[in-house]
Amino acid sequence: MASVNNPYEVAVIDEIQMIKDPQRGWAWTRAFLGLIADEIHICGEAGTIDLVQQLCLTTGEDLEVRHYKRLTALKIEDSALGSLDNVLPGDCIVCFSKNDIYSVSRGIEATGKEVAVIYGGLPPGTKLAQAAKFNDPDNSCKILVATDAIGMGLNLSIRRIIFYSLIKPIMNEKGEKEMDTISVSSALQIAGRAGRYGTQWEQGYVTTFKPEDLNTLKNRLSSDPEPITQAGLHPTADQIELYAYHLPNSTLSNLMDIFVSLSTVDDSLYFMCNIEDFKFLADMIQHVPLPLRARYVFCCAPINKKMPFVCTMFLKFARQYSKNELITFDWLCRNIGWPLQPPKTIIDLVHLEAVFDVLDLYLWLSYRFMDLFNEPVLVRDMQRELDQIIQQGVMQLTRLLRNSETGISSGTLAADDEEFSANRLKQSYLRESKTSVVGRGRLTERLLAQGILTPNMLQELKKEWNKKGVDNEGDSDGEPKKPRRKRKTK
């Protein structure tokens, strides 16, 4: 997605179908409606045409639609792969989870075949290196294992796409993760990577790993993509500041809730994006003294809230900014433990990917707060070096998996990661247990059964609970407890 300030230049918006994304669709809507350009080229699937036409009518702009046909044939095979022993040169097995990526890669390499790996969490340089390795006709690597990340922005010489599964985690309108069969749009986009024009393959093939999935895939690929009827919206900083003027004592998270509950949108064209990720970040930095607009910008950062180290660094960035202190290269090095060592286990590799995301976050903030995040050039150099380190790990994925099983580690997992996770667990437990006796109930049983909570941790939580005086708030049946009498000592 290009940002253009010159009204006489051409702007390009790629993957316009992302405008329907329940979490970040608003970013595409803002780009489409807000770009200052004489001409905008939009790339995306046919299902968005009607919506884009309606949006152009509201802005009084002309729209020219150009359809591009596939130049090579795509054939659905009559049988499933069935076994990893049956993979052939030019095959790409598409998985929808990292665990599947790891197990499939290891299974194929156990047969003596070399594998390239691509998934969304990898840095761009590592993805390109793995793609080049797979595309090179002189390289011994002829098999690719990837997520649906291959459907966006990569040119790959794939002969056959094999869906390892058709079940994919998706985010519903409430921001909750659900497992569901992939959409027609996703199936067409992923399958379409096989036998692309200009590669060594004149025809593409597609099939599934499991025989029971084959008919479902055929139905998906023979259907038209679902039409996209709505574009995502999100409150702007100006709107939130207006609400804050009238509600000066409300937190940013509360202001967002109030805005969404009171706002009305033309639901024939728009929907309000889920704001839970925004509120998560807002609650995390609520105690940090920041101007409202700066707080709003921080909370718009595109980070994965399930990555503790990234969240920890996000909080540190906010604290440093609140003190009006430079977030320098040296400061960053100290806080991420630079220089970093090559990974020895999968956990180490995941941590390095999180560090890369932290550097991405720094660069994102440097575009918005360039006075304090003032060393983006050095951070980009650091990213390139880290990219090389991660590439080394991905090239030895099977060894990392083996080391993970034997408990070998380079110790790159930051203590902040563990501290952040423990604190979040405590907060969640204490918050959810306010209406129950500590150490009893379904929540406790579930955490103990999953191994998330240990008996020792439970005792510590009980002590913390008692210190907060929560025992006096109420019993499990909702009735207030009688205050305890203080024991007199002689």
N, C-alpha and C positions, 0 to 999 in steps of 0.2 A: 504494500500500500504506500503510495507516494504522497508526500505533503508538498503542496505547491503554493508559493506566495506570489509568484509572478502571474498576473492574469492573462498573459499572452502565451504561456507555455501549456503543454499537454500534460495532463495527469492520468495516471493509471491506477485503477483499483482492481486488485486480483481477488479471486474467491469471493465474489459478491454474495454468494449464497450464505456466507457466514453472518449476514445481516439478520438471520433468524435465530442465531445462537442465544439461548436463554441467559447466558452469563455475560458475554462480551459483544453481542450483536450491536449494541449502541455505538461502539467504536466505528463500525462500518457505516452505520446510519449517519453519524456525524461527518465522516469523511465524504460520503456521497453528497450530502446536502450542504457541506461547509467548505469544500475545496474551492479556492479562488483560481479558476483556470478557464481559458477560452474553450477548451475541449477536454472532455473526460472519456477515457476508454475503460469500459467495464468488462471484466472477464468472469465468466461463471456459467452455471448450468441453466438450461432452458426454463426450468421451473420458476426462475426469478423474473422472467420477462414481464409478466402482467403487473407484478408489484412495482418494478422499476418504471413502467409506463405510467402507472398511477401517481407515483412520486414526482415524475417529471411534469405531469399535468398540474400538480399543486404549485410547482415552482415556475411554470410557464416556459419550460425548456423543451427543445426538440430532441427526439430520440430516434436513432437509426439502428435497427437490429440486423445483425449479420450472423447467419448460421454457418457453422463449419462442420463438414461431414468427415467421418473417420475414413482414412485413406487405405487402411488395411483391414482384412477380415478378422473377426473374432469368433472362435468356435467354442461351444460348450461341450466338453467331453462327455461320453456316455457312461464312464465309470469313475469312481473316486480313486484317490491315490492309495488309501488303505494302509500303507506302511512307509516309513521313512527310507526303507531300502529301495523304494521305487522312484526316488527323486532322480531327475535328469539334468544335464547341463542346461542352464537358462531358466531353471525353475525358481520361483519366488514363493515361499510359504508365508502367508499373511496371518499373524496372530494379533489378538486384541488385549494381551496382557504381557507384562515383563516376564512373569513366571513361565508362560508358554514360550516366549522368545528364548529364555535360558534353556528350558528342557529340550526344545526342538533343535536348537543349535548343538547342544551336547550330544543328542541322539544321532544327528547327521555326521558329526565329526567322529563319532564312535565307529561309523562305517568306513572311515578313511577318507572322507570327502571334506574339502575345505569350505568354510562358510563365511559370508559377509553378513554383517548385522546392522540394521538401521531401525531406530525407534525415536519417538518424539523427544525424549530427555537428552539426547546427544547434542553436543555443540554442532553448529553448521559445518565447521571444517571437518569434523569426524564423519558426519554424514556423507559429505562430498568425497572424502577419502575412501570410505567403504563402497560408495557408488562407483568410483573410478576403478577400484580393485575388481568389482564384479563385472564392470563393462569391458575391461581390458581383455581382448581375445587372447593375449599372450600370457595372461595370469592363470595360475592353476585353480583359482577360486571361481567356481561356476555356479554356485548355489547362493541364494539370498534368503535370509530370514528377516522379516520386517513387520512393523505394525502398519496401520493405515497412513502413517507419516509419508509413505512413498507416494501417496495420492496428491501431494502438494509440493511443487517446486523442485522436483528431481527428475532428470532425464535418465532413464534406466533401460538397458537392453534386456528385457524380460521376454522369454518365449512363452512361459506358462505361469499363470497365477493359481495358487492352490490355497483355498481358504481353510485354515486349520480348524476354525470354528466360525459359526455365523452369529454367535452370541457376543454382544459388545456392551461394555458399561456405558451408559448414557446419563446425562443430567436431565431430570424432569423440570417442570416449571417451578417447583419449590426449591430447586437447587439440590435435590437429593439424588444420589447415584442409584441407578437401577440397571438390571441386566435385561437386555432385550435383543431380538433379532435385528440385524443391521437393516437400515432403510434401503429402498430401491436406489436412492441417490448415491449412498455410500457404496453399494454393490456395483453399480455401473462405473463409478469413478475408479474404484480399486481394480476391477476386472479390466477396465480400459487401459491399464498400464502394460498389458501384454501385447507383444507384436506391434509396437508403435512404429509409425512411419519414420524412416531414416535410420532404423536400427538394423542389425544383421538378420532379424527375423521378419519374413514376409507375411506371416500369419500368426495371430495370437491365439492362445488356448487358455481355458479356465476350467477349473474343477474344484472339488472339495477334498478334504482329507478323509472325512467320515462318509460312508455311503448314504447314511440316513439324511445327510444335509443336501444331497445333490438336487433333489426335486425342489426344495425350497429355493436354492440358488437359481435354478432355471426359471422359476416363477418370478423372482426378483428381477432378473436380467431381461425378461420379456415384458416387463411392465414399464409404464411411463413414470418419470420421477414425480414425487408429490409436489404440487404447486406450493410455492412460498408466498403466503398472503400477507404477512405482517413483518414490519421492521422494528428492531429493538430500540427502546429509548431509555434514558437514564437522567436523573436530575442533574442540572448544571450547577456549577459553583455559585453563579449569580442567584439562582433560585433558592439554594440552601442558605445563602447569606441573607436573603430577604426574610425567610422563615426565622432565622436566628435573631434578626432585629426585633421581631415580635415575641420570640420565645428565648430570651437571652440566657436562661438557666438550663436549657435543654442540651444534652450531649449531641454530638454529630450523628451517632447511631439513632437516637430518638428523632432527630430532625428528619432523617431519611425515612423512618417509619411513618411519621406524620405526613410528610410530603406524598408518599406513595398512597396512603389511605385516603387523602383528600383530593388527589389529582384525578382528572378524567382525561382519557385519550380517545382519539378516533380509532376504535378497535377494528374498523374496516381496513386500516392501514398500519397501525402501530400496536405494540404491546410494551408494557413496562418490564425491563429486564430484572432478573433476580438480583437483589441487593445484599444477600447474605454474606458473600465474600467481602464486599465493601464494609459491611457492619462488623465483620470479624476483625478486620484491620483497624477500624475506628475504635472498637473496644480495647484492642491491644495497646493503642497509643493514647487512650483517653487521659491518662494521668500525666502525659508529657505536655508541657506548656507550649502550645503552638497557636499561631494565628489560624482562624477558621479556614481561610482559603488554602493555606499551606497544608493544613490537616486534611482537607478535601483532596488535594492533589496526591498526597502520600497514599491515601486510601484507594485511589484509582490505579495504583501500581498493579501490573498483571503478574502476580506471584501465586505460587501454589501454597495454599495455607496448610497443606498436609506435609510440608517439608520443614521440620522444626528449625534447622540451621538457617534457612532463608528467612523465616519469621524472626528468629533471634537477631539477625543482622538488620532486618527491616526496623526493628525496635531500636537498635543501636544507632542506625542512621538518623532516625527521628530525634533521639535524645541529643545527638551531636548537633543536628540542625537547630534544635531549640535553644542550645547554648551559643548559637551563632559562631560556632567553631568550624574551621575547615575540615572537610573529610578528605584528608590527603592520601597520597599513595602509601606513605609510611604508616599512617593510621590503619589503612585497609590491610596492609601486609601483616601488621601485628594481630589484627582481629580475625583474619582467616587462616593464620598459621603459615603464611608464605615464607619460603618456598615449600611446595608440596611434593610428596614422594609418589612415584608410580604406585598404583593400587595393587594389593596382593589378594584381596577378596572382593566379592560382589558388593559388600557393605562399603568398602573403601571406594569402589567405583561410583556407587550411588552418592557418596559424600562429595566426591570430586564434581559430579554433575550438579550438586546443590551449590557448591562454591562457584561454578560457572554461572549459575542462575543469579547468585549474589552480585557477580560482576556485571551481568546484564541489568540488574536492578540499579546499580550505581550509574551505569550509562543512561538508563531511562530517566533517572533523577537529574543527571547532569544536563539534560536538555531543558529541564524545567527550573532547576536551581543552580545555574552555572557559576554563580558567585561562590558557593560553598563546595559543590561537587566539581572541583576545578581542575582535575587532572585526568580527563577522559582518554587522552592519548596514551598515557602510561597504563591505564587500565585495559585499553584495547590490546596493548602489547602483552600484558599479563594474560589476557584471554587467549591470545594466540599460542602462548607457551602452554597454558593449561589444556588447550585443545589437543596439543601434541601428546601431553601426558595421558589424557583420556583415550586418545587413539591407541596408545600402547596397551592400555587395559582391554579395550574392545578386541584387539587383535589376539589377545590371550584369554578370551572369555571362558573357555573350558577349564583352563588352569585356575582362574579366579573362583569358579564354581567348586572345583575340587578343594581348593584351599579353604573355602567357606565351610565345607563339611568337616575339615580337620581342625578348624579354629585358629588358623594362622591369620594374622592381621598386621598391617603396617601402623595401626593406631591413628589413622587420619581422622577418624570420627571425633568431632569436637566435643569437649565436655559441655559446651553450651547446648548442643543438641540434646544430650541426655537431661540436662537441667531443665531445659524448656519443656521437654516431654513430661518430666515428672511434675513440674508445676502445673501444666495444663491438666494432667490427670487428677491432681489434688483439687484444682478448682472445679473441674467437672464433677468429681465425686462429692465434694462438699455441697455444691449447688444442687445436685440431684437428690441428695440425701436429707434435705431440709425437712421433708415430711415423713421421714422414717428413722428408726433407731439405727445408729451407726453399727455396722457389723452384721446387720440382718437385712433381708429383703432381696428382691430379684437382681437389683443392680450389683450388690456385693457378690452374690452367687455367680453372676455372669462374669464379672471381672476376675474372680478367683478361678473359675473354670477355664477361662481363656489364658490364664497365666499372666494377665496384665497387672493384677494385684496379688501380692504375696501376703501371707499372714503377718510378717514383720511390718510391711507397709501399712497393713490394716491397723496394727497397734499404734503406729505413728499417727495415722489419720485420726484415730480415736482421741489421742492426746491433743492433736491440733483442734479437733472439734470441741473438746471440753474447754480448751483455753479460750475459744471464741464464745463460750457460753451458749452454744446452740441448743444444748439439752433443755434449756428453759423455754425454747420457742414453741414446742409442741410434740405430741406423741405421734405414733404411726397412724392413729385413728383420727388425727386432726384436733383432738382435745388438748387444751393447754395443760402442761404439767404443773403440779404444785411446786412452788419454789422450795429448794432444799434449805433446811435449817443449818446454820453455821454451827459447827461443833466447837463447844467451848473447851479451851485447854487451860489447865492450871499451871 
